[in-house]
Every structure is written in structure tokens, then in C-alpha cells.
Amino acid sequence: MASAVSETDIYNRALTKLGSDLITSTSQNIERARTMDSLYAICRDRVLRECAWNFAIKRDTLSADATAPEFDWDSRFALPNDFIMMIETDNQSKFRVEGPYLFSNEANSLKIKYLYRNEDTSTYDTVFIEALAALMAYEACEKITQSNTKKAELLRDYTVTVQMGKQRDGQEDDAVEEPEDSWLTARF
């Protein structure tokens, strides 16, 4: 699952998809390096939000904020600084994310599982790397190649790769048994 890649490797994977020359470092003072550098963080965070990538899941216990919400909820919890997307709470509590806060009816603390802004490329799944490179290539396509024709191919590449990531990450989790539906079992 983990691979020994650097940000430069990811930039170069995107540049390869564009048919462009490669770079030697992310800080190289040339147009294609600056373009990739300007896209990297936002594309990384976008791809992280596409799928509950197992390498980017974190657990935390949040303490209730001293300031209660104005209405609808009993408690407010500050989200972690590296928060990307909520997955679940430990007891399936209802919640709502608004800005930098999570609202819930839990009183003092809340255990959460969430996607975090994982910046350690050595932990990235290879399918995630491919998806990130495809999105970066898609976003940089016109600027680097001065061509709009390759964009549709890159978008398909990105979409297929993310779908593959969802399938693969789903295979690494226990199967969740759905509760029996009384309407369906009433006939038996």
C-alpha cells in the first residue's frame, strides 16, 4: 500500500501524463514546476475528499466548546486543524459540520473518525498517487500543453482511478451487515 514517493515524483507523474519534460525539484524555477506547485495542495485535498482513503483516516476525541450553539444542537466541538472530511462518530451520534465546528447533542466529549490532511507522501496509496497526478495533469493541461484536447482523456483517467480507489479501499474494510428489514422478513 505505502510507496516511497516524493512530491517531485507526483509532479513528474502528472507531467508525464501531459507528455511534458520532467522537473528535478518542486522548487525548480521553471514554468511547469511552478504550475504543479500551485496546484498540488488543493488537488491533494480534493482527491482526499473523493474517497475515505484508508491511509488518511484518523481518530480523535473532541471536547465540547464552552460556547453552546444558538439553536438545534446542544454542543459545539472545534474540529482538528488537519480535518478534511467527517466519516463517523463512535456511537453513531447525529452531527453537523459547519465551518471549523462540529455540532452534536453529545454533552462533554465526542469520539470521531475523520479524513485528515495527510502530507506524508510515503504513506500514500499508489491508486491515490495516480488519481492525484491525473487531477493535477487535468488542471494544468491547457497551461502546460496549450491544448484543450487532452483534458477529456485526463478527466476520464481521474474518474476511473478514483473509482478504483473506492473499490480497493472498500475491500480492506470488514463487510458491514445491514439490519434485517422487518417489512421484507414479514413474508417468511
Secondary structure in CASP SS format (residue, H / E / C, confidence):
PFRMAT SS
TARGET T0000
AUTHOR 0000-0000-0000
METHOD secondary structure of the structure
MODEL  1
M C 1.00
A E 1.00
S C 1.00
A C 1.00
V C 1.00
S C 1.00
E H 1.00
T H 1.00
D H 1.00
I H 1.00
Y H 1.00
N H 1.00
R H 1.00
A H 1.00
L H 1.00
T H 1.00
K H 1.00
L H 1.00
G C 1.00
S C 1.00
D C 1.00
L C 1.00
I C 1.00
T C 1.00
S C 1.00
T C 1.00
S C 1.00
Q C 1.00
N C 1.00
I C 1.00
E H 1.00
R H 1.00
A H 1.00
R H 1.00
T H 1.00
M H 1.00
D H 1.00
S H 1.00
L H 1.00
Y H 1.00
A H 1.00
I H 1.00
C H 1.00
R H 1.00
D H 1.00
R H 1.00
V H 1.00
L H 1.00
R H 1.00
E H 1.00
C C 1.00
A C 1.00
W C 1.00
N H 1.00
F H 1.00
A H 1.00
I E 1.00
K E 1.00
R E 1.00
D E 1.00
T E 1.00
L E 1.00
S E 1.00
A E 1.00
D C 1.00
A C 1.00
T C 1.00
A C 1.00
P C 1.00
E C 1.00
F C 1.00
D C 1.00
W C 1.00
D C 1.00
S E 1.00
R E 1.00
F E 1.00
A E 1.00
L C 1.00
P C 1.00
N C 1.00
D C 1.00
F E 1.00
I E 1.00
M E 1.00
M E 1.00
I E 1.00
E E 1.00
T E 1.00
D C 1.00
N C 1.00
Q C 1.00
S C 1.00
K C 1.00
F E 1.00
R E 1.00
V E 1.00
E E 1.00
G C 1.00
P C 1.00
Y E 1.00
L E 1.00
F E 1.00
S E 1.00
N C 1.00
E C 1.00
A C 1.00
N C 1.00
S E 1.00
L E 1.00
K E 1.00
I E 1.00
K E 1.00
Y E 1.00
L E 1.00
Y E 1.00
R C 1.00
N C 1.00
E C 1.00
D C 1.00
T H 1.00
S H 1.00
T H 1.00
Y C 1.00
D E 1.00
T H 1.00
V H 1.00
F H 1.00
I H 1.00
E H 1.00
A H 1.00
L H 1.00
A H 1.00
A H 1.00
L H 1.00
M H 1.00
A H 1.00
Y H 1.00
E H 1.00
A H 1.00
C H 1.00
E H 1.00
K H 1.00
I H 1.00
T H 1.00
Q C 1.00
S C 1.00
N C 1.00
T C 1.00
K C 1.00
K H 1.00
A H 1.00
E H 1.00
L H 1.00
L H 1.00
R H 1.00
D H 1.00
Y H 1.00
T H 1.00
V H 1.00
T H 1.00
V H 1.00
Q H 1.00
M H 1.00
G H 1.00
K H 1.00
Q H 1.00
R H 1.00
D H 1.00
G H 1.00
Q H 1.00
E C 1.00
D C 1.00
D C 1.00
A C 1.00
V C 1.00
E C 1.00
E C 1.00
P C 1.00
E C 1.00
D C 1.00
S H 1.00
W H 1.00
L H 1.00
T H 1.00
A C 1.00
R C 1.00
F C 1.00
END
